[in-house]
Structures are given as C-alpha cells and as structure tokens.
Amino acid sequence: MKIHDITLPIHPGMLHWGRKPEVEVVESIEAGDSSNVTRWRIGTHTGTHLDAPAHFVTGATPVDQLDLNVLVGPALVADLTQVGGEITAADLEAAGAAAYERVLLKTSNSAELIHAADRAGEWVGLSPEAARWAVGHGIRLIGIDYLTIECHTRTDTWDAHRALLPAGVIILENAVLSDVPPGEYELVCLPAKLAGADGAFARTILIER
C-alpha cells in the first residue's frame, strides 16, 4: 500500500483566494510558558478543502452533514494535463470519468500553479457543460488541482459551482496531484467538522494498493 498525501500545507504565505491565514502565538516555551499554543485565523476554503452544497445554496447540506460514504471510496485521477482553458464533457468522457462516483481532475495546474504563492492570471477549470455532464452521469464528488474548479473566465458567474452544488455534488479544490499518476485510487477526504459551515479544509489522501 502506498499513500499519496494530496493536501496543500497551510501557512501564512500559502496560495490562497482572498485573505491568507494568520497565526498568533498564545503560549511559548521559549517565553517561559509550559507549552506551545497557537491560534489560527483561517477561512473554510483554505488549502485543500471541500465545498458543500451550502456554499451556494442557502439551507442546503453543510459540510458537517456530508455523507462520509461519498468522501471515502474508489476514485479516478483523470489525466487532463493536455487540456487548455475549460474541460469539456468530451474530455471527461474520454478520460473514463463516467465509470466513477469520485473524480479528481489532474490538469496542467499541477505542473506549477498549485505550488505558487500567488494566484495565477489563468488556469484550467471545468466548463458548465462538463459540470452538467458530471451531474447527469452520477458523479458525487469532483475535484481539481487549483484554488477553484471554475475556469478563470467564469469567476464572476460561478457556472460550474451553480451546476454542481445544487445537485448535491461535492467539490474538492486545491488537490495536490503533481506527483500522482493518473489511475484508480481509494480516496479518503475528511473535512474539519465545522457545524453548519459552507465548506472546510480537509486532510486528503489517495491510497494506492
């Protein structure tokens, strides 16, 4: 068994959408305290994280009520590294996504963008058509290797989110797939159990048996 940790490390200088994490030292052994304690100011969509339906639909399922049977199980890491701009339904079909309930999209974002400190001007994302295809083919969790599953051209309208989340499809963002070959794995994605939250950061691994 080989475990691939696909979680982006969280720290104040990390790649982030909006405000970056802030860390406060509460207690320090060096300062004479009995232990080391820090307090973190952090958003729910920090690092490798899940978008729950409540992210775009008021009253929909929050992150602490997501079905664990969706967050753990067989998953496809789909090779879409040759796709530029938006991933289409044809791209998903060609990658074999229809056979899986959990699909992680490995794109050219994995080469450099996911490891940069600042947000890029352009990145690969999922087209609205492909999002609807995913819903229609029974995909229950879909992830990508960047800050958002939206293409950079659609961050005003959020079309993929609006197709996926109302249909109950969970979105995983900022999956670090750089060193993960395409293929089938067992996904284990456990978000922090933040009561009523729209999303949460998640330690996420892929198991290769």
C-alpha positions in Angstrom: 0.0 0.0 0.0 1.2 3.5 -0.9 -0.3 6.6 0.5 -0.3 9.9 -1.5 -0.9 13.0 0.6 -2.6 15.4 -1.7 -3.2 18.1 0.9 -1.7 21.6 0.4 0.2 22.7 3.6 -1.5 25.6 5.4 0.7 28.5 6.4 0.5 32.4 6.2 2.4 32.6 2.9 0.4 30.0 1.0 -1.6 30.1 -2.2 -5.0 31.4 -1.2 -8.1 33.1 -2.5 -8.6 36.3 -0.6 -7.2 36.7 2.9 -4.4 34.4 3.9 -4.1 32.5 7.2 -2.9 34.4 10.2 -1.1 32.8 13.2 -0.9 34.2 16.7 1.4 32.7 19.4 -0.7 32.3 22.5 1.8 30.5 24.7 5.5 29.7 24.1 8.0 27.5 25.9 10.7 30.0 24.9 8.8 32.7 26.6 8.5 30.8 29.8 5.1 29.2 29.3 4.6 25.5 30.0 3.7 24.6 26.4 3.4 25.9 22.8 0.0 27.1 21.8 -1.0 29.0 18.6 -4.3 30.5 17.4 -5.1 30.4 13.7 -7.4 32.7 11.8 -8.4 30.7 8.8 -11.2 30.5 6.3 -13.3 27.5 5.5 -12.0 27.4 1.9 -8.3 27.4 2.8 -5.9 25.0 1.2 -7.2 21.6 0.2 -10.9 21.9 1.0 -14.4 20.8 0.2 -17.3 23.0 -1.0 -20.5 21.7 0.5 -23.9 22.5 -1.2 -24.5 25.1 1.4 -21.7 27.2 -0.2 -24.0 28.3 -3.0 -27.5 27.2 -1.7 -28.9 28.7 1.4 -30.3 25.9 3.6 -28.6 23.1 1.7 -26.3 20.5 3.2 -23.5 21.9 5.3 -20.0 20.4 5.5 -20.6 18.6 8.8 -23.5 16.7 7.4 -21.9 15.4 4.2 -22.2 11.7 3.6 -18.9 10.1 4.6 -19.7 7.3 2.1 -19.1 9.9 -0.7 -15.9 11.2 0.9 -14.3 7.8 1.2 -14.1 5.2 -1.7 -12.7 4.4 -5.2 -11.7 7.5 -7.2 -10.3 8.2 -10.6 -7.4 10.6 -11.1 -8.2 11.7 -14.6 -5.4 12.8 -16.9 -6.4 16.1 -18.4 -3.0 17.6 -18.5 -3.2 18.3 -22.2 -6.5 20.4 -21.9 -6.2 24.1 -22.0 -8.8 26.6 -20.7 -12.0 24.7 -20.0 -12.5 21.0 -19.5 -15.4 19.8 -21.7 -17.8 16.9 -21.3 -16.0 15.1 -24.1 -12.7 15.4 -22.1 -14.4 13.8 -19.1 -15.9 11.0 -21.2 -12.6 10.3 -22.9 -10.8 10.1 -19.5 -13.3 7.4 -18.3 -15.0 9.6 -15.7 -18.4 8.0 -16.3 -17.4 4.9 -14.5 -16.7 6.6 -11.2 -18.6 8.4 -8.4 -15.4 10.3 -7.4 -13.2 12.0 -10.0 -10.2 14.2 -9.5 -9.1 16.3 -12.4 -5.3 16.4 -12.9 -4.6 19.3 -15.2 -1.7 21.5 -16.2 -2.4 23.4 -13.0 -0.4 20.6 -11.3 2.8 21.5 -13.0 3.4 24.9 -11.4 0.3 26.8 -10.4 -0.7 24.8 -7.4 2.8 25.3 -5.9 3.0 29.1 -6.4 2.4 31.6 -3.6 0.2 33.9 -5.6 -2.9 33.3 -7.7 -2.3 32.9 -11.4 -4.0 35.0 -14.1 -5.2 31.9 -15.9 -5.8 28.3 -15.0 -7.7 25.3 -16.2 -11.3 24.8 -14.9 -14.4 22.8 -15.5 -16.9 24.1 -18.1 -20.6 24.4 -17.2 -21.4 21.8 -19.9 -18.9 19.4 -18.3 -20.4 20.1 -14.8 -23.8 19.2 -16.1 -22.4 16.1 -17.7 -20.9 15.1 -14.3 -24.2 15.5 -12.6 -26.0 13.5 -15.3 -23.5 10.7 -15.0 -23.8 10.2 -11.3 -20.6 11.7 -10.2 -20.9 12.6 -6.5 -17.6 14.2 -5.8 -15.4 16.1 -8.3 -12.0 17.7 -7.5 -9.4 19.8 -9.2 -5.8 20.8 -8.7 -6.3 24.5 -8.1 -8.0 27.2 -6.0 -11.3 26.7 -7.7 -13.0 24.3 -10.1 -14.1 27.3 -12.1 -12.1 28.4 -15.1 -10.5 31.8 -14.7 -13.0 33.2 -17.2 -16.0 32.4 -15.0 -15.3 33.7 -11.5 -18.0 36.3 -11.9 -20.7 33.9 -12.7 -19.5 30.6 -11.0 -21.3 28.5 -13.5 -19.7 25.1 -12.6 -20.5 25.7 -8.9 -24.1 26.6 -9.7 -24.4 23.4 -11.7 -22.8 21.0 -9.2 -23.7 22.2 -5.7 -27.5 22.5 -6.1 -27.4 18.9 -7.5 -25.6 17.7 -4.3 -22.2 17.1 -6.0 -19.4 17.9 -3.6 -16.4 19.9 -4.9 -12.8 19.3 -3.8 -10.4 22.1 -4.6 -6.6 22.5 -4.2 -5.9 18.8 -4.5 -2.1 18.4 -4.9 -1.8 15.9 -7.8 1.6 16.8 -9.1 3.2 13.5 -8.2 0.2 11.3 -8.5 0.0 9.3 -11.7 -3.5 9.0 -13.4 -5.4 6.0 -12.4 -7.7 4.5 -9.8 -7.1 5.0 -6.1 -9.0 4.9 -2.8 -9.9 8.5 -1.7 -10.1 9.5 1.9 -11.1 13.1 2.3 -12.2 14.2 5.8 -13.0 17.8 6.3 -13.0 19.6 9.7 -16.4 19.1 11.2 -17.4 22.7 11.3 -21.1 22.8 12.3 -23.3 24.4 9.7 -20.3 25.5 7.6 -20.3 26.1 3.8 -17.0 24.2 3.4 -13.9 23.1 5.3 -10.3 22.4 4.9 -9.6 18.7 4.7 -6.7 16.4 5.1 -7.0 14.3 1.9 -5.1 11.2 0.8 -5.2 8.7 -2.1 -4.4 5.1 -1.3 -2.7 3.0 -4.0 -2.9 -0.7 -3.3 
